[in-house]
Amino acid sequence: MSSFSVGLFNDSFPPIIDGVAQTVKNYAENLNRKDCHVTVVTPKYRGIEDHYPFDVVRYPSLPAGARVGYRVGIPFGPETIRKLRARHFDIMHIHAPFASSVLVKTINHRPKVPTVLTYHTRFDLDLKKRVPNAAMRKVAMKFMLENVKAVDEVWVVSSASGRFLEDIGYYGSWRVMENGTDFVRGVAPAERIAALREKYDLKEDVPTLLFVGRMMWYKNIRLILDTCAVLKQNGMPFRMLFVGEGYDLPSMRQYAQEIGVQDNITFVGPIRDRDYLRVFYSTADLFFFPSTYDTCGIVVKEAAACNCPSLLLRESAAAEGAVHKISGFLAEESPVSCAHTIIDACSNRAAMRAVGLRAAEDLYLTWADAVDRAYMRYREILKR
């Protein structure tokens, strides 16, 4: 089979800015450059027009509430099902085991085609936060696991995410297929870095720390703010930039004031221009990403692309592949440990920059290479 049709199914897609939405977008763009007819299938968002070199099929959705920040797909409409069955996919790749899985099950018959599911996110933690009733949470977990078990092959984005999947009751096989980054390797132009420093009053002799992600407490942002308080107590000058948006941002601003670090912190807001986002990574001395929620952390690869070393928590999924003081900095999950690691790293800026250069060697992976691995696996599955 020289050419084949692939459907990419996910419960989020731009305008949503999250790791999985960006993953699906990059899968689609890179598969489209190969001998694939690509269709992204995702919920509708009001006022959004899709202008991509690949097809996007959107189906009805409902808002899930401000705290969640997403829309819930309603994949049961006969028009949606009829339209997708007419696509005659050769392989279908699911990126979220909820509405997307239901839709694939509905359209996948006569003939049945191979299905792959990538387990991206710690959905067990999502359900724990968003479904307070224990009985309902148990039903939702069972539903999710049945969707995972129903596919022909399960992919995970890190070995740690495979273990998370086993922890919630999945006992089948899984295959690690890493995510990549669309950033080119290398720092942004010097004039753009200088302009950013001027805009946010960032001094070259004062370490700049950076976080990029959704502004939600579950990203361990309280640990970042508490670490900033310890740094300030130790008399270390620093600036901390937060890039992103989310429901918890107002309470984060308030908490920063309560612990007295508001003068050291800037909440930048969301940056949708990818080239401009590279300037932030290129300007920062250290990318601070203590998330235990993320199963991969594409942002760590983004930082590595820009020669920016990351501070990560030991044994977290985001830290997979990073070696302390070689290709990253690792700390325990406490403000004191994180603060002391930052102070130690910043005491030798040249050595810290060397760690960033090694991160670019060891942790950087392009989407072209990541999707090429997926493409080759698709072909193996189709031959089988």
N, C-alpha and C positions, 0 to 999 in steps of 0.2 A: 504494500500500500504506500504509494508515493505521497498522496495528499489525503488529509483526513479532517473531519469536522469535530471541534472540541467545544463543549459547553462549560463555562466557568460560572458556578452558582455560589452567590454569597449574599448574606443578609445586609451587607453594607457596601457602598461604593461611593466615590466622590459625588456630591460635595462633602461627604463625611471624610474627616481626616483621622484615620487610625491605621494601625499597622496592617490589618487584614485587608482593608479597602485598597491600600496602596499596593499590597501584594497582588491582589487580583488584577489591578490596573497594569502592573508591570508584567505579570504573566501574559495578559492579553496582548500588550504591545510587542513583547518579544516573540510570542508564538505567531503573531500576525506576520512577522518578518520571515517566518519559515513557511513550509508548505502546509499551513493550517488555515481552515476557515473558522474563525473564533467568534463566539457569541458570549457576551457577559449577560447573565440573568440576575436581576436584583430588584428590590422594591423601588417604587416611584417616590420622588421628592418633588414637592410643588415648585414650579417655575424652572425646573432644570431641563436644559436641552443638551443632548449628548452629541458631541462632534469629535468622534474618534475614528481612526482608520479601521476599526473593527466594529461589529454589530453590538448594540446594547438593547436588550429587551427588558423593559421595566413592567412590573405588575403592581396591582393596587396595594396600598399600605395604609396603616393608621399610626398616629403619633404614640410613642411609648412613654411620653412624659419628659419634663425638662431634666430630671435627674439622670435618666437613662441617656437621653440625647440622640436616640435613633428612632427610626420608624419600623414598625412591625409589619412584615410582609404578609399579605393575604393571598396565598398562592392557589386558590381553589376555583377561580373563575374559568368557565368553559372556553372563553376566548384565549386566555393565556395558555391553557393546556393545548388547545388546538394549534395555536401558533407555534408552540415549542415542539410538538410532535412532528409538525411539518418540516422541522429543521433536520431531522434524521441524523442526529449526532452519532459519531463513531465512538466517542468516549465522553463521559461527563465527570467533571471534577468539582466536588462540593467543598466549600471553605467554611461552612457553618452548619452544625448538625441540628438545625431547627427548621424554619420555613423552607430553606433551600433543600434540605433532605426530603421534606414532605413533597415538594414539587418534583424532585427527581424521581421519587418512587411513583408518583402519579403518571408521569409521562413515559417511564421506562418500561415499555413492553412492546411486543410484536414488531420487530425483534428486540429482545433485551440486549442492551449494550453495556460494556464494562463501566464500572463506577469507581472513582477514587475519592477519598475524603482526607483532607488535611486538618489535623487537630491543632489549631493555632493558639487557642486561648484557654485559660483556666476557668472553664464554664462552671465548674463546681463552686468556685468562689463567687462568680457572678450570681448564681442561683441562691447562694447563702445570703448574699447582701440584699437581693431584690425580691426573694420569696420568703417572707417571714414565717409562714405556716409550714411546720415540719412535714406534715403529711403531703401537702402540695409540692413541697420541694422534693420529696422522695419520688413522687409521680413524675416530676419534670426530669429528674436525674435518670429514671428508668427510660423515659421517652428518648432522652439524648443518647443513652447507651445503646438502645435498640437501633437508633439511626446510624451510630458508628459501626455496629456489628453487621448492618445490612449491606455494606459496600464490599466490593471485591478486594480493595487494597487500602490500607490505612497508612497515611504519611504523617510524620511529626516534624516539627521545625528544629528540634534539638533532642538529644538523648534524655534530658531532664523532662521535657514535655511528654516523652513516651512513658517515663516513670510516673508522671502525674496521671496519665491516662490509666495506667495499671492500678494506681491507688484508688481510683473510683470504680473499679470493677471490670475493666476491659482486660481480657486474658488472651486475646488474639495476637497475631504478629503485627509489627509496625516497622516502617522504614524511615530513616532520617533523610529529609530533603530540606536542606537549609534555605532560608530566605536570603536575598541579596540586597543591594542598594543601587539606586539609579544615579548616585553621585559619581562623578569622575574622580579619579584619585588625584590629590594635590590640593593645595590651599587656594582660597579665593584671591583675586588680585589685591595687591598691597593698597591701592587707592580706596578700594571698597572697605577693607579692614580699617583703614584710617578714618573713613567717614563714619563707620559704625562706632568706633571709639569716641569720636567727637560727639556723636548724637547722644550716646548714653554716658558720657564723661568717664570713660574707662581708661585708667592710667596703665601704662606698660609695666610700671614697677609694682602694681597692685594686682595680685592674682585674680583672674576672672573665672568664675565657676558657672557652669551651664547645665540646665535641665531642659529637655524637649519632650513633650508628651501631653496627654490629656490632663487637665487640671482637676484631678479627682483624688481624694484622700487615699484610695486604695493603691495608688502608685507609690505609696510610702513617702509622700511629700512632707508629712509631719516630721519624719526622720531628717529630711533635708533642712527644714526650718530649725529644728532642735540642734542640729549640727552647726548651723550658722550661729546660734546662740552660744554654743561652746567655743567656737572660733573667736567670737567677739569677747567672751570672758577671758580668753587667753591672750588678748591683745593683738590678734593677727588681723592686718588690714586685708580686705577682700571685697569683691563684688559678686553677687549671685544673680544670674538672669534666668527667668522662667519663660519659656516659649511654649504657648499652647492656650487652649481655652477649655472650659468645663464648668459643670454645675457648682463645684466646690470652691471656685475661685474667690468669691466674696468672703467666705469664711477663712480662707487662707490669708487673705489680706488682713483680716481682723486678727488672726492668730499671730501673724508676723509683728503687728503692732503690740500685742499683749506681751510678747517675749522680747521686745525691744530691738528687733533686727530690721525694721522697715527701711532704715537709711542705707543699709547694705544691699537691699534687694530691689530688683526691678521686674515687675510682671509685664512682659512685652506684649502678650496676646498672641493670637495665632499668626503664623507666617505661612502663607500658601504658595508663595513664590519659592520654588526649590533652589534656584540660584542664590536668592537672598538668604535663605536658610543656611546655605553653605558658608556664608560670611560669618554667621554666628559661631559655627563650629570652628572655623579657621581663626577666629579671634580669641576663643576661650583657651585657657590654659589647661582646664580639666573639665571633663564631662561627668557630672555627678548623677548616676542612675542607680539608685538603691532598690529598684522594684523587685519584689518577690512574686508579683502577679504575672509579669510578662514571661512568656515561654521561650522567647528568642531575643527580642530587643533589636529590631532593625536599626534603631537609633545608635546603638553601639557601633554598628558597621558604618553608619553615616559619619560618626565622629572619627573612626579609624581612617575613613577615606580622606579626611582633612588633617591627618596627622595629630589628632587630638586624643590624648589618652583618657581612659574612662576609669572612674572609681565605682566599683561594683561590690555587691555583697558576696562573701564567700558562699559557695555551693548554690548560688541562685542560677536559674537558667540563663539569665543574661550574661553571667560570668563564664559560661562554658567556653573553653578554649583560651581564656585569658590567664596569663601567668604573672603572679605578683612581682612588681618592679621590673618585669621583662616586657610584657605586652599590655599591661594594665596595672591597676592598683586595687587590692582586695581588702575589705574590712569586715568586721563583725557587724551585726545589726544593732548597733547602739550609737547614740550621738557622740559619745566619748571616743569610741574606736574610729568612727568616720572622721572626726575632727583631727585626731592625732595622725591619721593616715594622710589627710590633706596637708597638715602642717609639715610632716616629714617630706612629702612629695614636693611641696613648694619651697622647701629649704634649699633645694638644688634644682634650679629651673632648667639647666642644661640637661641633667639626667632625666628630668620629667619629659623634656622634648624628645629625648632618645627613646623613651618608652612609647611616645606617640608615633614615632617613625616605625618602631617594631610592630605596633598595633596595625599600622597600614600594611605591613608585610604579612602578618599572621591572621588577622581577623577580617580584613576587607574581602568582600566577595561581590562581584557585579551581578546584577539581575540577568544579564546576558548569559553568564556562566551558570547561575542557579537554574534558570529556566531551560537551558540546554540539557542539564541533567534530567529535569522533569520530562522534557520532550523525548529524550532517549528512552526513558522508562515507559512513557505512553506507547512508544513503538513496540517495546518488548511485550507489553500487556496485549496490544492489538494482535501481534503475531501469535501469542499464546491462545 
